[in-house]
C-alpha cells in the first residue's frame, strides 16, 4: 500500500462521523454504545444465570434422590473409624479458597503422611499428586473412590455456590502455589464436580493434559456442553476408568 498517497475517504463515511458532532448526534452515539454494552452484559449474565440454575436444580435433585445412599455411606464410614465427612481447603474461581466436602476415604492422619509419599508421585510432570494403592486409603475408601461415591457431598458445595456441576476440578493451595501463569487459566471459572478429563481418563491424564482440556472447556463453555459432560459422567463413574 502507498502510505504517501492513501486512498480517499468515502464521503458517506465522513458524513457518518460528522453526524455525531452535534449535541444530538453525540447523545445518539452514547446511547448506541451503552445499548451494546448492556446487551453484552445481558448475554453473558444470561449464560451465567442459566448455568447457575442448572447447578441449583441439579444439585438439589441429586441430594434429594441420593439421600438414602448418603446416609448409608456416612454410617459405614463412621463405623470404619473417624468422622464421616472430610472438609479440605480447595482453591476456587479467581483463587478464592473454600472448604470442599468429601466422604472420608483416608485414614485420619493422611495429611500428615503426605510428605512421606511425595517421591512416589505417578504424575511426574506438573503439580498434582496421585499414586496407585495409596497406603493412606482405607479399605472402604478404595470402593468409594473407585465409583466416585466419596465426591457426592460436593453437591452441597454446588448448592451454596462454591462449585458448579461442571468445571475444572478444584486444586489444593499447595498445588496452586506451584502453578505457572498458563496453569492459572484453570481458575477463571468455578470448579466443578465433573469435567472433560474426568470423563476422558481421570487420573491417567497428566497435569499438562488436564490443564489443556480445562482451557478448552473454559474457552468453549456452554450450557449444551455442560449437559453433554454430565450425560457422559455416569458411564465414567460406573466403569471407574482411571480412578485410584
Secondary structure, DSSP 8 states (H G I E B T S, - for coil): --SSS-----HHHHHHHHTTSSHHHHHHHHHHHHHHHHHHHHHHHHHHHHHHHHHHHHHHHHHHHTHHHHHHHHHHHHHTSS-SEEEEEEE-GGG-EEEEEEE--B-TTHHHHHHHHGGG-S--SSS----TT-TTB-HHHHHHHHTTGGGTTHHHHHHTTS-EEES---B-HHHHTT--TTGGGGGGS--EEE-TGGGTTGGGS-HHHHHHHHHHHHHT--HHHHHHHHHHHHHHHHHTTT--
